[in-house]
Amino acid sequence: MESAATLLAAIEERIAHACRLAERERAEVTLVAVSKTHPAEAIAPLIAAGQRMFGENRVQEAQAKWPALRERYPQVELHLIGQLQSNKADEAVALFDAIHSLDRPSLVSALARAMDKAGRRVPCFVQVNIGAEEQKGGCAISELPALLAEARAARLPVAGLMCVPPLGIEPAPFFALLDKLARDHGLEGRSMGMSGDFETAIMLGATHVRVGTALFGERE
Ligand SMILES: *Cc1c(COP(=O)(O)O)cnc(C)c1O
């Protein structure tokens, strides 16, 4: 098993290389280390190696793991990358520094209420169902303008768009489409790219890549 520092350095080099090819600054791309299913003992070495941004896909799991880690490492940031139920909005706003899965009007109002209550504005990415897949989270492309308008009216800080392209087919067209939608709506953030395709995503404009397996190994 390679050390966390070795794995992180390898991913870092690949990110830097993709940035050079695309003539982008390395600072334009944030690596979100997706630590879902992995225990605190697997996460701590990555923090020690210098990683600061982490992603979890479930509120409950994050609540169980992260308060203790954050006490030890106050400099880390935690992003929610998985679907969020409206009744968990308060917990999510308290725990996370960004939410990548805003995908419906009911969640806009739940998050707006939660942020008002907490006096804390958490940047949100609107998740787009970029491949129009039936079972997939994310708002339909046709519904994106209305959802963005609602989010802005509710004073949610909208950081950008997020997508998970369909499995098993070339992701580049979907990344290009998300980039175009972000540009059309004047949004900076593009949360796209995972272990298998983050370099492609960076070349197509990703600002946040969400990498799990390549940093932590396979999940159970
Ligand atoms: C699990 C997950 C990732 C990380 O996927 P890997 O292939 O392990 O890098 C990225 N984004 C989302 C939304 C995920 O659920």
The ligand as an SDF file (V2000), in Angstrom:
LIG
                    3D

 15 15  0  0  0  0  0  0  0  0999 V2000
  -17.9340    8.8980   -4.8650 C   0  0  0  0  0  0  0  0  0  0  0  0
  -18.0290   10.1490   -5.6410 C   0  0  0  0  0  0  0  0  0  0  0  0
  -16.8960   10.7120   -6.2520 C   0  0  0  0  0  0  0  0  0  0  0  0
  -15.5280   10.0590   -6.2470 C   0  0  0  0  0  0  0  0  0  0  0  0
  -15.4820    9.0150   -7.1530 O   0  0  0  0  0  0  0  0  0  0  0  0
  -14.1250    8.1970   -7.4360 P   0  0  0  0  0  0  0  0  0  0  0  0
  -14.4010    7.5110   -8.6940 O   0  0  0  0  0  0  0  0  0  0  0  0
  -13.9300    7.2750   -6.2830 O   0  0  0  0  0  0  0  0  0  0  0  0
  -13.0340    9.1920   -7.5480 O   0  0  0  0  0  0  0  0  0  0  0  0
  -17.0580   11.9250   -6.9190 C   0  0  0  0  0  0  0  0  0  0  0  0
  -18.2540   12.5330   -6.9860 N   0  0  0  0  0  0  0  0  0  0  0  0
  -19.3610   12.0210   -6.4120 C   0  0  0  0  0  0  0  0  0  0  0  0
  -20.6440   12.7500   -6.5330 C   0  0  0  0  0  0  0  0  0  0  0  0
  -19.2900   10.8060   -5.7300 C   0  0  0  0  0  0  0  0  0  0  0  0
  -20.3990   10.3060   -5.1820 O   0  0  0  0  0  0  0  0  0  0  0  0
  1  2  1  0
  2  3  1  0
  2 14  2  0
  3  4  1  0
  3 10  2  0
  4  5  1  0
  5  6  1  0
  6  7  2  0
  6  8  1  0
  6  9  1  0
 10 11  1  0
 11 12  2  0
 12 13  1  0
 12 14  1  0
 14 15  1  0
M  END
$$$$
